[in-house]
Structure formats: structure tokens, C-alpha cells
Amino acid sequence: MDFEKRIREMKELKLEARIENLPQVLKFIDGELEESGCSMKNQMKIDMAVEELYVNIAHYAYRDDIGDATIRFSCDGESAMITLIDSGIFYDPLQKDDPDVSLSAEERQIGGLGIYMVKNSMDDVKYEYSNNQNITTITKSLK
């Protein structure tokens, strides 16, 4: 299935971007992954990535305001594609330099480790800014 068709056929969850809504986000993703036959190992990796991206939206996208987050899910039988969308301040997580993981935690600069883990645990991570929205899409094999 081509990328554009998968985008059109995505299942969607829209909610306020609040930390306390994280369990609802993960329940939505896990339900879709289980239905798709995703391995538990990859489900855990996807959960970690979704949690990291969603928590960043909830903490930083709207500063002191509360806005919405949209989570979309698509599966083509081989891989899961999950897109997180917010209308908060522009932020491209892929532009952040990877942390120097050869340094000890005390020597490393704060921040960036979560996005680094997302990039290294997913098969593909894409970001775009369109119509005043941050759109981050992750893709992971189901097997």
C-alpha cells in the first residue's frame, strides 16, 4: 500500500494534549497493534516512541495553554504507521543533535535522549510542518 493511501485510511484519536490522557493514547495504539498481529517486542518499542512523542506534545507544544493532539494509526499487514499531530509551536524533533551516548549521564547535556531512542527504535521517522501543524510519523515493522 502506498504512503498516500495509508494516510487516507488511518484510524484516528483526537484528544486534549494532557499528560493524564497518555493511558488513552497507549490503549488506542495497543488495541490497533494487537489487532494487527504486532510482536510484543515491537509493540513495546512503538509504545515507548509514542509515549515520548506524545509527552513532548503535552509538555511543550502549547506552552501554558492546552491544545489538541491527534494520533493516527495505519497498518498494511507488514508495518504500523503512527502519526502524531499538534497545532502548537513549531518544533522539528529530528533537527535536534543526537546526544553523545559515549559520555556518562553526568557529562551529557540534558535533553534529546528520548528523541534519539525514537529514531533508533523505529524503522522510519518523518517530520513535516504543514498548515501550522507539527506532524511526526513513525513506522515500525510488525514482526
N, CA, C and O atoms as CSV, one atom per row, in Angstrom:
chain,resi,resn,atom,element,x,y,z
A,1,MET,N,N,0.855,-1.179,0.000
A,1,MET,CA,C,0.000,0.000,0.000
A,1,MET,C,C,0.896,1.235,0.000
A,1,MET,O,O,1.849,1.316,0.776
A,2,ASP,N,N,0.593,2.188,-0.864
A,2,ASP,CA,C,1.445,3.355,-0.944
A,2,ASP,C,C,1.198,4.312,0.234
A,2,ASP,O,O,0.162,4.261,0.896
A,3,PHE,N,N,2.169,5.168,0.463
A,3,PHE,CA,C,2.166,6.072,1.619
A,3,PHE,C,C,0.915,6.949,1.648
A,3,PHE,O,O,0.281,7.080,2.695
A,4,GLU,N,N,0.555,7.547,0.522
A,4,GLU,CA,C,-0.608,8.455,0.473
A,4,GLU,C,C,-1.899,7.711,0.793
A,4,GLU,O,O,-2.756,8.245,1.497
A,5,LYS,N,N,-2.050,6.495,0.293
A,5,LYS,CA,C,-3.256,5.710,0.582
A,5,LYS,C,C,-3.321,5.358,2.057
A,5,LYS,O,O,-4.393,5.403,2.661
A,6,ARG,N,N,-2.181,5.007,2.644
A,6,ARG,CA,C,-2.153,4.687,4.079
A,6,ARG,C,C,-2.572,5.891,4.903
A,6,ARG,O,O,-3.292,5.746,5.891
A,7,ILE,N,N,-2.131,7.080,4.508
A,7,ILE,CA,C,-2.507,8.302,5.230
A,7,ILE,C,C,-4.029,8.470,5.210
A,7,ILE,O,O,-4.629,8.793,6.234
A,8,ARG,N,N,-4.643,8.256,4.068
A,8,ARG,CA,C,-6.097,8.432,3.946
A,8,ARG,C,C,-6.876,7.414,4.765
A,8,ARG,O,O,-7.987,7.710,5.207
A,9,GLU,N,N,-6.323,6.221,4.978
A,9,GLU,CA,C,-7.045,5.142,5.652
A,9,GLU,C,C,-6.722,5.014,7.138
A,9,GLU,O,O,-7.069,4.009,7.759
A,10,MET,N,N,-6.071,6.002,7.706
A,10,MET,CA,C,-5.664,5.923,9.108
A,10,MET,C,C,-6.859,6.040,10.055
A,10,MET,O,O,-7.788,6.810,9.816
A,11,LYS,N,N,-6.810,5.250,11.141
A,11,LYS,CA,C,-7.763,5.389,12.238
A,11,LYS,C,C,-7.260,6.538,13.099
A,11,LYS,O,O,-6.058,6.801,13.148
A,12,GLU,N,N,-8.177,7.224,13.780
A,12,GLU,CA,C,-7.782,8.472,14.441
A,12,GLU,C,C,-8.345,8.593,15.849
A,12,GLU,O,O,-9.478,8.201,16.131
A,13,LEU,N,N,-7.508,9.152,16.726
A,13,LEU,CA,C,-7.902,9.520,18.086
A,13,LEU,C,C,-7.514,10.975,18.268
A,13,LEU,O,O,-6.362,11.349,18.046
A,14,LYS,N,N,-8.474,11.798,18.672
A,14,LYS,CA,C,-8.194,13.214,18.917
A,14,LYS,C,C,-8.584,13.512,20.359
A,14,LYS,O,O,-9.673,13.154,20.807
A,15,LEU,N,N,-7.674,14.177,21.084
A,15,LEU,CA,C,-7.918,14.479,22.488
A,15,LEU,C,C,-7.092,15.682,22.917
A,15,LEU,O,O,-6.209,16.138,22.191
A,16,GLU,N,N,-7.396,16.190,24.116
A,16,GLU,CA,C,-6.591,17.275,24.652
A,16,GLU,C,C,-5.194,16.748,24.947
A,16,GLU,O,O,-5.034,15.644,25.468
A,17,ALA,N,N,-4.188,17.543,24.610
A,17,ALA,CA,C,-2.788,17.157,24.810
A,17,ALA,C,C,-2.418,17.358,26.278
A,17,ALA,O,O,-1.726,18.311,26.636
A,18,ARG,N,N,-2.889,16.447,27.112
A,18,ARG,CA,C,-2.614,16.482,28.543
A,18,ARG,C,C,-1.942,15.161,28.938
A,18,ARG,O,O,-2.280,14.098,28.418
A,19,ILE,N,N,-0.992,15.250,29.859
A,19,ILE,CA,C,-0.267,14.054,30.309
A,19,ILE,C,C,-1.232,12.972,30.783
A,19,ILE,O,O,-1.028,11.790,30.507
A,20,GLU,N,N,-2.279,13.376,31.493
A,20,GLU,CA,C,-3.208,12.376,32.034
A,20,GLU,C,C,-3.975,11.619,30.951
A,20,GLU,O,O,-4.659,10.643,31.261
A,21,ASN,N,N,-3.879,12.048,29.676
A,21,ASN,CA,C,-4.507,11.320,28.577
A,21,ASN,C,C,-3.583,10.291,27.934
A,21,ASN,O,O,-3.985,9.592,27.004
A,22,LEU,N,N,-2.347,10.193,28.424
A,22,LEU,CA,C,-1.396,9.215,27.866
A,22,LEU,C,C,-1.947,7.783,27.902
A,22,LEU,O,O,-1.823,7.078,26.900
A,23,PRO,N,N,-2.552,7.315,29.013
A,23,PRO,CA,C,-3.089,5.942,29.000
A,23,PRO,C,C,-4.113,5.707,27.880
A,23,PRO,O,O,-4.160,4.618,27.307
A,24,GLN,N,N,-4.919,6.702,27.573
A,24,GLN,CA,C,-5.898,6.584,26.492
A,24,GLN,C,C,-5.193,6.455,25.142
A,24,GLN,O,O,-5.619,5.680,24.286
A,25,VAL,N,N,-4.114,7.217,24.954
A,25,VAL,CA,C,-3.332,7.146,23.716
A,25,VAL,C,C,-2.739,5.745,23.561
A,25,VAL,O,O,-2.850,5.134,22.498
A,26,LEU,N,N,-2.110,5.238,24.625
A,26,LEU,CA,C,-1.477,3.922,24.545
A,26,LEU,C,C,-2.507,2.807,24.384
A,26,LEU,O,O,-2.236,1.817,23.703
A,27,LYS,N,N,-3.673,2.946,24.990
A,27,LYS,CA,C,-4.741,1.948,24.827
A,27,LYS,C,C,-5.187,1.892,23.360
A,27,LYS,O,O,-5.395,0.813,22.805
A,28,PHE,N,N,-5.331,3.071,22.744
A,28,PHE,CA,C,-5.701,3.143,21.325
A,28,PHE,C,C,-4.646,2.450,20.461
A,28,PHE,O,O,-4.978,1.614,19.621
A,29,ILE,N,N,-3.375,2.801,20.669
A,29,ILE,CA,C,-2.278,2.228,19.873
A,29,ILE,C,C,-2.166,0.720,20.110
A,29,ILE,O,O,-2.065,-0.051,19.156
A,30,ASP,N,N,-2.184,0.298,21.379
A,30,ASP,CA,C,-2.039,-1.123,21.690
A,30,ASP,C,C,-3.179,-1.961,21.128
A,30,ASP,O,O,-2.962,-3.083,20.672
A,31,GLY,N,N,-4.395,-1.419,21.159
A,31,GLY,CA,C,-5.530,-2.137,20.581
A,31,GLY,C,C,-5.338,-2.369,19.096
A,31,GLY,O,O,-5.604,-3.459,18.590
A,32,GLU,N,N,-4.877,-1.349,18.403
A,32,GLU,CA,C,-4.641,-1.471,16.962
A,32,GLU,C,C,-3.467,-2.412,16.673
A,32,GLU,O,O,-3.524,-3.205,15.733
A,33,LEU,N,N,-2.404,-2.326,17.481
A,33,LEU,CA,C,-1.247,-3.199,17.269
A,33,LEU,C,C,-1.597,-4.661,17.510
A,33,LEU,O,O,-1.176,-5.533,16.750
A,34,GLU,N,N,-2.361,-4.933,18.559
A,34,GLU,CA,C,-2.766,-6.321,18.846
A,34,GLU,C,C,-3.622,-6.874,17.714
A,34,GLU,O,O,-3.446,-8.019,17.300
A,35,GLU,N,N,-4.549,-6.059,17.214
A,35,GLU,CA,C,-5.403,-6.467,16.102
A,35,GLU,C,C,-4.578,-6.726,14.844
A,35,GLU,O,O,-4.963,-7.540,14.005
A,36,SER,N,N,-3.451,-6.041,14.711
A,36,SER,CA,C,-2.596,-6.160,13.528
A,36,SER,C,C,-1.591,-7.299,13.627
A,36,SER,O,O,-0.889,-7.584,12.657
A,37,GLY,N,N,-1.508,-7.957,14.785
A,37,GLY,CA,C,-0.573,-9.064,14.950
A,37,GLY,C,C,0.856,-8.637,15.220
A,37,GLY,O,O,1.791,-9.371,14.902
A,38,CYS,N,N,1.035,-7.481,15.793
A,38,CYS,CA,C,2.373,-6.971,16.097
A,38,CYS,C,C,3.019,-7.815,17.203
A,38,CYS,O,O,2.351,-8.213,18.157
A,39,SER,N,N,4.309,-8.080,17.067
A,39,SER,CA,C,5.022,-8.816,18.122
A,39,SER,C,C,5.084,-7.952,19.380
A,39,SER,O,O,5.062,-6.724,19.298
A,40,MET,N,N,5.160,-8.599,20.543
A,40,MET,CA,C,5.223,-7.862,21.807
A,40,MET,C,C,6.482,-6.998,21.877
A,40,MET,O,O,6.447,-5.883,22.398
A,41,LYS,N,N,7.587,-7.514,21.352
A,41,LYS,CA,C,8.842,-6.756,21.350
A,41,LYS,C,C,8.674,-5.436,20.596
A,41,LYS,O,O,9.082,-4.382,21.082
A,42,ASN,N,N,8.074,-5.500,19.413
A,42,ASN,CA,C,7.885,-4.284,18.630
A,42,ASN,C,C,6.782,-3.400,19.198
A,42,ASN,O,O,6.838,-2.178,19.064
A,43,GLN,N,N,5.782,-4.005,19.828
A,43,GLN,CA,C,4.748,-3.210,20.484
A,43,GLN,C,C,5.363,-2.362,21.599
A,43,GLN,O,O,5.003,-1.196,21.764
A,44,MET,N,N,6.273,-2.934,22.349
A,44,MET,CA,C,6.927,-2.180,23.420
A,44,MET,C,C,7.757,-1.031,22.849
A,44,MET,O,O,7.767,0.063,23.414
A,45,LYS,N,N,8.449,-1.266,21.739
A,45,LYS,CA,C,9.231,-0.200,21.098
A,45,LYS,C,C,8.320,0.914,20.587
A,45,LYS,O,O,8.624,2.096,20.746
A,46,ILE,N,N,7.208,0.531,19.977
A,46,ILE,CA,C,6.264,1.521,19.467
A,46,ILE,C,C,5.655,2.303,20.625
A,46,ILE,O,O,5.530,3.525,20.547
A,47,ASP,N,N,5.276,1.612,21.697
A,47,ASP,CA,C,4.724,2.293,22.880
A,47,ASP,C,C,5.704,3.332,23.419
A,47,ASP,O,O,5.305,4.448,23.751
A,48,MET,N,N,6.972,2.974,23.506
A,48,MET,CA,C,7.988,3.903,24.009
A,48,MET,C,C,8.071,5.135,23.117
A,48,MET,O,O,8.128,6.264,23.605
A,49,ALA,N,N,8.077,4.906,21.802
A,49,ALA,CA,C,8.186,6.018,20.861
A,49,ALA,C,C,6.958,6.918,20.921
A,49,ALA,O,O,7.086,8.141,20.955
A,50,VAL,N,N,5.774,6.322,20.933
A,50,VAL,CA,C,4.533,7.102,21.005
A,50,VAL,C,C,4.489,7.881,22.308
A,50,VAL,O,O,4.122,9.056,22.319
A,51,GLU,N,N,4.863,7.235,23.407
A,51,GLU,CA,C,4.863,7.924,24.701
A,51,GLU,C,C,5.806,9.127,24.675
A,51,GLU,O,O,5.433,10.212,25.121
A,52,GLU,N,N,6.990,8.952,24.171
A,52,GLU,CA,C,7.967,10.043,24.110
A,52,GLU,C,C,7.431,11.209,23.275
A,52,GLU,O,O,7.497,12.361,23.702
A,53,LEU,N,N,6.909,10.914,22.104
A,53,LEU,CA,C,6.412,11.964,21.224
A,53,LEU,C,C,5.175,12.647,21.808
A,53,LEU,O,O,5.054,13.871,21.746
A,54,TYR,N,N,4.256,11.859,22.377
A,54,TYR,CA,C,3.039,12.440,22.954
A,54,TYR,C,C,3.363,13.303,24.180
A,54,TYR,O,O,2.817,14.397,24.324
A,55,VAL,N,N,4.236,12.827,25.053
A,55,VAL,CA,C,4.593,13.587,26.255
A,55,VAL,C,C,5.256,14.909,25.854
A,55,VAL,O,O,5.017,15.936,26.490
A,56,ASN,N,N,6.081,14.892,24.811
A,56,ASN,CA,C,6.671,16.144,24.327
A,56,ASN,C,C,5.589,17.123,23.878
A,56,ASN,O,O,5.679,18.317,24.162
A,57,ILE,N,N,4.574,16.629,23.183
A,57,ILE,CA,C,3.463,17.494,22.771
A,57,ILE,C,C,2.761,18.051,24.011
A,57,ILE,O,O,2.527,19.256,24.112
A,58,ALA,N,N,2.429,17.169,24.944
A,58,ALA,CA,C,1.685,17.583,26.140
A,58,ALA,C,C,2.470,18.592,26.981
A,58,ALA,O,O,1.886,19.512,27.554
A,59,HIS,N,N,3.777,18.424,27.055
A,59,HIS,CA,C,4.600,19.316,27.879
A,59,HIS,C,C,4.956,20.637,27.195
A,59,HIS,O,O,4.988,21.683,27.842
A,60,TYR,N,N,5.224,20.590,25.889
A,60,TYR,CA,C,5.871,21.733,25.259
A,60,TYR,C,C,5.107,22.414,24.118
A,60,TYR,O,O,5.341,23.594,23.856
A,61,ALA,N,N,4.216,21.718,23.444
A,61,ALA,CA,C,3.620,22.268,22.226
A,61,ALA,C,C,2.808,23.536,22.463
A,61,ALA,O,O,2.839,24.461,21.652
A,62,TYR,N,N,2.096,23.572,23.558
A,62,TYR,CA,C,1.179,24.689,23.785
A,62,TYR,C,C,1.608,25.599,24.925
A,62,TYR,O,O,0.827,26.430,25.389
A,63,ARG,N,N,2.834,25.445,25.374
A,63,ARG,CA,C,3.368,26.227,26.487
A,63,ARG,C,C,2.425,26.119,27.675
A,63,ARG,O,O,2.265,25.030,28.226
A,64,ASP,N,N,1.797,27.216,28.087
A,64,ASP,CA,C,0.914,27.173,29.257
A,64,ASP,C,C,-0.544,26.929,28.900
A,64,ASP,O,O,-1.384,26.804,29.791
A,65,ASP,N,N,-0.854,26.860,27.624
A,65,ASP,CA,C,-2.221,26.598,27.187
A,65,ASP,C,C,-2.416,25.103,26.993
A,65,ASP,O,O,-1.471,24.321,27.094
A,66,ILE,N,N,-3.647,24.720,26.715
A,66,ILE,CA,C,-3.953,23.329,26.396
A,66,ILE,C,C,-4.529,23.293,24.990
A,66,ILE,O,O,-5.475,24.013,24.671
A,67,GLY,N,N,-3.950,22.452,24.166
A,67,GLY,CA,C,-4.438,22.281,22.798
A,67,GLY,C,C,-4.725,20.817,22.554
A,67,GLY,O,O,-4.679,19.998,23.473
A,68,ASP,N,N,-5.016,20.499,21.325
A,68,ASP,CA,C,-5.347,19.127,20.962
A,68,ASP,C,C,-4.146,18.386,20.387
A,68,ASP,O,O,-3.200,18.982,19.871
A,69,ALA,N,N,-4.223,17.079,20.495
A,69,ALA,CA,C,-3.290,16.186,19.816
A,69,ALA,C,C,-4.129,15.182,19.042
A,69,ALA,O,O,-5.171,14.727,19.514
A,70,THR,N,N,-3.669,14.852,17.870
A,70,THR,CA,C,-4.329,13.843,17.053
A,70,THR,C,C,-3.337,12.720,16.829
A,70,THR,O,O,-2.189,12.955,16.453
A,71,ILE,N,N,-3.794,11.488,17.066
A,71,ILE,CA,C,-2.958,10.310,16.856
A,71,ILE,C,C,-3.648,9.475,15.792
A,71,ILE,O,O,-4.817,9.117,15.932
A,72,ARG,N,N,-2.919,9.168,14.733
A,72,ARG,CA,C,-3.463,8.359,13.641
A,72,ARG,C,C,-2.682,7.061,13.523
A,72,ARG,O,O,-1.469,7.028,13.732
A,73,PHE,N,N,-3.396,5.992,13.185
A,73,PHE,CA,C,-2.793,4.666,13.073
A,73,PHE,C,C,-3.193,4.040,11.747
A,73,PHE,O,O,-4.347,4.116,11.327
A,74,SER,N,N,-2.213,3.420,11.097
A,74,SER,CA,C,-2.463,2.668,9.880
A,74,SER,C,C,-1.579,1.432,9.877
A,74,SER,O,O,-0.460,1.449,10.390
A,75,CYS,N,N,-2.098,0.363,9.294
A,75,CYS,CA,C,-1.316,-0.865,9.171
A,75,CYS,C,C,-1.565,-1.460,7.788
A,75,CYS,O,O,-2.702,-1.515,7.321
A,76,ASP,N,N,-0.491,-1.902,7.141
A,76,ASP,CA,C,-0.629,-2.530,5.829
A,76,ASP,C,C,-0.369,-4.031,5.879
A,76,ASP,O,O,-0.201,-4.673,4.842
A,77,GLY,N,N,-0.336,-4.591,7.099
A,77,GLY,CA,C,-0.060,-6.008,7.261
A,77,GLY,C,C,1.405,-6.300,7.513
A,77,GLY,O,O,1.739,-7.328,8.104
A,78,GLU,N,N,2.280,-5.415,7.077
A,78,GLU,CA,C,3.719,-5.576,7.264
A,78,GLU,C,C,4.266,-4.624,8.321
A,78,GLU,O,O,5.148,-4.990,9.098
A,79,SER,N,N,3.738,-3.398,8.345
A,79,SER,CA,C,4.247,-2.397,9.273
A,79,SER,C,C,3.114,-1.497,9.770
A,79,SER,O,O,2.078,-1.337,9.124
A,80,ALA,N,N,3.358,-0.921,10.943
A,80,ALA,CA,C,2.433,0.044,11.530
A,80,ALA,C,C,2.987,1.438,11.273
A,80,ALA,O,O,4.192,1.673,11.371
A,81,MET,N,N,2.084,2.358,10.943
A,81,MET,CA,C,2.463,3.751,10.754
A,81,MET,C,C,1.592,4.581,11.704
A,81,MET,O,O,0.364,4.505,11.666
A,82,ILE,N,N,2.247,5.369,12.552
A,82,ILE,CA,C,1.553,6.176,13.538
A,82,ILE,C,C,1.980,7.625,13.338
A,82,ILE,O,O,3.168,7.931,13.239
A,83,THR,N,N,0.991,8.505,13.281
A,83,THR,CA,C,1.246,9.927,13.091
A,83,THR,C,C,0.694,10.688,14.279
A,83,THR,O,O,-0.445,10.468,14.693
A,84,LEU,N,N,1.506,11.588,14.831
A,84,LEU,CA,C,1.088,12.471,15.917
A,84,LEU,C,C,1.092,13.890,15.391
A,84,LEU,O,O,2.069,14.341,14.792
A,85,ILE,N,N,-0.011,14.595,15.619
A,85,ILE,CA,C,-0.201,15.939,15.073
A,85,ILE,C,C,-0.596,16.890,16.196
A,85,ILE,O,O,-1.427,16.558,17.040
A,86,ASP,N,N,0.010,18.073,16.195
A,86,ASP,CA,C,-0.402,19.128,17.113
A,86,ASP,C,C,-0.328,20.464,16.395
A,86,ASP,O,O,0.358,20.601,15.382
A,87,SER,N,N,-1.040,21.446,16.929
A,87,SER,CA,C,-1.041,22.804,16.368
A,87,SER,C,C,-0.273,23.766,17.252
A,87,SER,O,O,-0.501,24.975,17.216
A,88,GLY,N,N,0.636,23.224,18.043
A,88,GLY,CA,C,1.433,24.044,18.950
A,88,GLY,C,C,2.552,24.760,18.225
A,88,GLY,O,O,2.546,24.883,17.000
A,89,ILE,N,N,3.521,25.236,19.009
A,89,ILE,CA,C,4.645,25.951,18.427
A,89,ILE,C,C,5.444,25.014,17.516
A,89,ILE,O,O,5.512,23.808,17.752
A,90,PHE,N,N,6.042,25.586,16.481
A,90,PHE,CA,C,6.854,24.796,15.556
A,90,PHE,C,C,7.975,24.113,16.321
A,90,PHE,O,O,8.697,24.748,17.090
A,91,TYR,N,N,8.111,22.796,16.098
A,91,TYR,CA,C,9.238,22.072,16.690
A,91,TYR,C,C,9.499,20.824,15.871
A,91,TYR,O,O,8.657,19.928,15.802
A,92,ASP,N,N,10.661,20.769,15.255
A,92,ASP,CA,C,11.077,19.601,14.492
A,92,ASP,C,C,12.026,18.783,15.365
A,92,ASP,O,O,13.190,19.150,15.518
A,93,PRO,N,N,11.547,17.686,15.935
A,93,PRO,CA,C,12.396,16.896,16.833
A,93,PRO,C,C,13.586,16.263,16.133
A,93,PRO,O,O,14.567,15.903,16.784
A,94,LEU,N,N,13.513,16.121,14.810
A,94,LEU,CA,C,14.607,15.481,14.078
A,94,LEU,C,C,15.783,16.419,13.853
A,94,LEU,O,O,16.858,15.972,13.453
A,95,GLN,N,N,15.599,17.712,14.103
A,95,GLN,CA,C,16.685,18.668,13.942
A,95,GLN,C,C,17.595,18.730,15.162
A,95,GLN,O,O,18.688,19.292,15.093
A,96,LYS,N,N,17.156,18.161,16.270
A,96,LYS,CA,C,17.968,18.177,17.490
A,96,LYS,C,C,19.150,17.234,17.315
A,96,LYS,O,O,18.989,16.105,16.854
A,97,ASP,N,N,20.330,17.698,17.683
A,97,ASP,CA,C,21.518,16.840,17.607
A,97,ASP,C,C,21.354,15.653,18.538
A,97,ASP,O,O,20.819,15.776,19.639
A,98,ASP,N,N,21.826,14.499,18.076
A,98,ASP,CA,C,21.805,13.312,18.927
A,98,ASP,C,C,22.745,13.517,20.109
A,98,ASP,O,O,23.809,14.119,19.962
A,99,PRO,N,N,22.354,13.018,21.279
A,99,PRO,CA,C,23.248,13.144,22.429
A,99,PRO,C,C,24.474,12.243,22.248
A,99,PRO,O,O,24.427,11.242,21.533
A,100,ASP,N,N,25.555,12.618,22.903
A,100,ASP,CA,C,26.770,11.798,22.877
A,100,ASP,C,C,26.603,10.710,23.927
A,100,ASP,O,O,26.890,10.920,25.106
A,101,VAL,N,N,26.130,9.536,23.484
A,101,VAL,CA,C,25.841,8.459,24.425
A,101,VAL,C,C,27.110,7.772,24.933
A,101,VAL,O,O,27.039,6.880,25.779
A,102,SER,N,N,28.270,8.187,24.416
A,102,SER,CA,C,29.519,7.632,24.952
A,102,SER,C,C,29.889,8.315,26.270
A,102,SER,O,O,30.719,7.809,27.024
A,103,LEU,N,N,29.263,9.476,26.545
A,103,LEU,CA,C,29.514,10.183,27.807
A,103,LEU,C,C,28.633,9.609,28.910
A,103,LEU,O,O,27.584,9.027,28.637
A,104,SER,N,N,29.059,9.774,30.138
A,104,SER,CA,C,28.229,9.347,31.268
A,104,SER,C,C,27.034,10.284,31.376
A,104,SER,O,O,27.053,11.379,30.815
A,105,ALA,N,N,26.000,9.865,32.090
A,105,ALA,CA,C,24.797,10.687,32.261
A,105,ALA,C,C,25.139,12.041,32.870
A,105,ALA,O,O,24.515,13.048,32.535
A,106,GLU,N,N,26.120,12.072,33.756
A,106,GLU,CA,C,26.511,13.326,34.407
A,106,GLU,C,C,27.195,14.283,33.428
A,106,GLU,O,O,27.074,15.501,33.560
A,107,GLU,N,N,27.912,13.729,32.448
A,107,GLU,CA,C,28.658,14.555,31.495
A,107,GLU,C,C,27.810,15.028,30.315
A,107,GLU,O,O,28.131,16.033,29.681
A,108,ARG,N,N,26.729,14.302,30.023
A,108,ARG,CA,C,25.885,14.605,28.866
A,108,ARG,C,C,25.009,15.812,29.121
A,108,ARG,O,O,24.593,16.056,30.253
A,109,GLN,N,N,24.727,16.571,28.067
A,109,GLN,CA,C,23.777,17.664,28.176
A,109,GLN,C,C,22.372,17.100,28.360
A,109,GLN,O,O,22.059,16.015,27.871
A,110,ILE,N,N,21.532,17.847,29.070
A,110,ILE,CA,C,20.167,17.410,29.313
A,110,ILE,C,C,19.356,17.538,28.030
A,110,ILE,O,O,19.511,18.500,27.277
A,111,GLY,N,N,18.497,16.563,27.795
A,111,GLY,CA,C,17.583,16.614,26.660
A,111,GLY,C,C,18.089,15.857,25.452
A,111,GLY,O,O,19.293,15.687,25.258
A,112,GLY,N,N,17.138,15.405,24.639
A,112,GLY,CA,C,17.463,14.761,23.378
A,112,GLY,C,C,17.542,13.251,23.411
A,112,GLY,O,O,17.524,12.615,22.357
A,113,LEU,N,N,17.629,12.656,24.595
A,113,LEU,CA,C,17.781,11.203,24.663
A,113,LEU,C,C,16.510,10.488,24.207
A,113,LEU,O,O,16.588,9.449,23.551
A,114,GLY,N,N,15.347,11.032,24.545
A,114,GLY,CA,C,14.085,10.403,24.149
A,114,GLY,C,C,13.914,10.360,22.641
A,114,GLY,O,O,13.553,9.323,22.085
A,115,ILE,N,N,14.171,11.477,21.977
A,115,ILE,CA,C,14.055,11.522,20.515
A,115,ILE,C,C,15.103,10.615,19.876
A,115,ILE,O,O,14.834,9.964,18.866
A,116,TYR,N,N,16.288,10.575,20.462
A,116,TYR,CA,C,17.342,9.674,19.989
A,116,TYR,C,C,16.853,8.219,20.044
A,116,TYR,O,O,17.065,7.450,19.106
A,117,MET,N,N,16.199,7.853,21.147
A,117,MET,CA,C,15.675,6.488,21.288
A,117,MET,C,C,14.574,6.220,20.260
A,117,MET,O,O,14.490,5.119,19.716
A,118,VAL,N,N,13.737,7.213,19.994
A,118,VAL,CA,C,12.686,7.056,18.979
A,118,VAL,C,C,13.331,6.792,17.621
A,118,VAL,O,O,12.949,5.852,16.925
A,119,LYS,N,N,14.302,7.612,17.245
A,119,LYS,CA,C,14.950,7.461,15.940
A,119,LYS,C,C,15.635,6.104,15.802
A,119,LYS,O,O,15.667,5.533,14.712
A,120,ASN,N,N,16.179,5.591,16.893
A,120,ASN,CA,C,16.917,4.331,16.823
A,120,ASN,C,C,16.050,3.094,17.001
A,120,ASN,O,O,16.514,1.985,16.733
A,121,SER,N,N,14.813,3.247,17.443
A,121,SER,CA,C,13.955,2.083,17.647
A,121,SER,C,C,12.910,1.910,16.544
A,121,SER,O,O,12.306,0.844,16.425
A,122,MET,N,N,12.698,2.944,15.745
A,122,MET,CA,C,11.726,2.874,14.657
A,122,MET,C,C,12.437,2.607,13.332
A,122,MET,O,O,13.621,2.908,13.180
A,123,ASP,N,N,11.705,2.042,12.382
A,123,ASP,CA,C,12.269,1.808,11.054
A,123,ASP,C,C,12.357,3.107,10.264
A,123,ASP,O,O,13.236,3.271,9.419
A,124,ASP,N,N,11.432,4.038,10.547
A,124,ASP,CA,C,11.435,5.319,9.844
A,124,ASP,C,C,10.767,6.363,10.730
A,124,ASP,O,O,9.783,6.072,11.410
A,125,VAL,N,N,11.302,7.568,10.719
A,125,VAL,CA,C,10.723,8.697,11.442
A,125,VAL,C,C,10.735,9.890,10.493
A,125,VAL,O,O,11.779,10.252,9.952
A,126,LYS,N,N,9.573,10.493,10.296
A,126,LYS,CA,C,9.466,11.651,9.411
A,126,LYS,C,C,8.814,12.794,10.177
A,126,LYS,O,O,7.986,12.574,11.061
A,127,TYR,N,N,9.198,14.015,9.825
A,127,TYR,CA,C,8.575,15.206,10.406
A,127,TYR,C,C,8.255,16.165,9.279
A,127,TYR,O,O,9.027,16.311,8.331
A,128,GLU,N,N,7.102,16.823,9.390
A,128,GLU,CA,C,6.796,17.928,8.491
A,128,GLU,C,C,5.970,18.963,9.251
A,128,GLU,O,O,5.286,18.650,10.225
A,129,TYR,N,N,6.055,20.184,8.783
A,129,TYR,CA,C,5.251,21.276,9.338
A,129,TYR,C,C,4.358,21.757,8.215
A,129,TYR,O,O,4.838,22.271,7.204
A,130,SER,N,N,3.049,21.590,8.393
A,130,SER,CA,C,2.106,21.918,7.336
A,130,SER,C,C,0.827,22.466,7.952
A,130,SER,O,O,0.353,21.939,8.958
A,131,ASN,N,N,0.265,23.509,7.369
A,131,ASN,CA,C,-0.973,24.129,7.867
A,131,ASN,C,C,-0.885,24.461,9.358
A,131,ASN,O,O,-1.829,24.226,10.112
A,132,ASN,N,N,0.255,25.007,9.771
A,132,ASN,CA,C,0.503,25.371,11.173
A,132,ASN,C,C,0.415,24.179,12.115
A,132,ASN,O,O,0.001,24.322,13.266
A,133,GLN,N,N,0.801,23.009,11.632
A,133,GLN,CA,C,0.773,21.803,12.452
A,133,GLN,C,C,2.117,21.082,12.389
A,133,GLN,O,O,2.748,20.989,11.336
A,134,ASN,N,N,2.536,20.573,13.554
A,134,ASN,CA,C,3.672,19.661,13.637
A,134,ASN,C,C,3.126,18.268,13.353
A,134,ASN,O,O,2.164,17.835,13.987
A,135,ILE,N,N,3.730,17.572,12.410
A,135,ILE,CA,C,3.264,16.243,12.013
A,135,ILE,C,C,4.461,15.290,12.046
A,135,ILE,O,O,5.367,15.390,11.219
A,136,THR,N,N,4.456,14.379,12.999
A,136,THR,CA,C,5.538,13.413,13.142
A,136,THR,C,C,4.979,12.024,12.876
A,136,THR,O,O,3.990,11.615,13.485
A,137,THR,N,N,5.614,11.304,11.968
A,137,THR,CA,C,5.150,9.963,11.587
A,137,THR,C,C,6.264,8.956,11.841
A,137,THR,O,O,7.403,9.128,11.406
A,138,ILE,N,N,5.894,7.896,12.561
A,138,ILE,CA,C,6.840,6.803,12.821
A,138,ILE,C,C,6.304,5.539,12.150
A,138,ILE,O,O,5.094,5.329,12.064
A,139,THR,N,N,7.220,4.711,11.681
A,139,THR,CA,C,6.854,3.456,11.045
A,139,THR,C,C,7.714,2.351,11.651
A,139,THR,O,O,8.917,2.517,11.856
A,140,LYS,N,N,7.064,1.212,11.934
A,140,LYS,CA,C,7.777,0.078,12.519
A,140,LYS,C,C,7.198,-1.220,11.972
A,140,LYS,O,O,5.983,-1.364,11.836
A,141,SER,N,N,8.077,-2.157,11.661
A,141,SER,CA,C,7.677,-3.484,11.225
A,141,SER,C,C,6.874,-4.169,12.324
A,141,SER,O,O,7.137,-3.963,13.509
A,142,LEU,N,N,5.905,-4.974,11.937
A,142,LEU,CA,C,5.076,-5.698,12.914
A,142,LEU,C,C,5.744,-6.953,13.425
A,142,LEU,O,O,5.381,-7.445,14.494
A,143,LYS,N,N,6.696,-7.480,12.705
A,143,LYS,CA,C,7.294,-8.784,13.042
A,143,LYS,C,C,8.418,-8.668,14.040
A,143,LYS,O,O,9.015,-9.677,14.417
